[in-house]
Amino acid sequence: MLNHNLIFRAANRLGVSRKAGDMDVWALLFGSQRGEMVVVRDLVRDMAYHGSVEAFSDSSEPAELLLKNVTVYRQSTAMKLYELERVYLARKVNDLVIEPVESSHSRS
């Protein structure tokens, strides 16, 4: 199965396929985002987390993320609340919106 997924990853990188193989989209997204800056919007709790992806769960239910160098905002007002070295999130996938952040917008 691992070799099968590697073939699909190679095809995705070459632009000849968008199929994820046996991997779910959660694993595909974070397999390419580890170390990258993201904004995770928690729609239910009205929070937004800006940080880099350190780790993620193998399955998407519950969606587990470990972010580092995190700034936490109130989603509805964009008011900065606090900063954390790391934050662990475990949520239903449908409760989250995850957006990659361009490197020019990354925090120092």
PEHU-V573975 format. One line per field, one symbol per residue. ss: DSSP state (@ for helix, = for strand, . for the rest). burial: + if it has 9 or more other ideal C-beta (glycine too) atoms within 8 Angstrom, else -. A space follows every 10 residues. Layout:
ss: ???
burial: ???
This chain:
ss: .@@@@@@@@@ @@@@...... ....@@@@@@ @@@...==== ==....==== ======.... ..======== ====.....= ========== =.@@@===== ..@@@...
burial: ---++-+++- ++-------+ +-+--+++++ +-++-+++++ +++---++++ ++++-++--+ --++++++-+ +++++----- -----++-+- +-+-++-+-- +-------
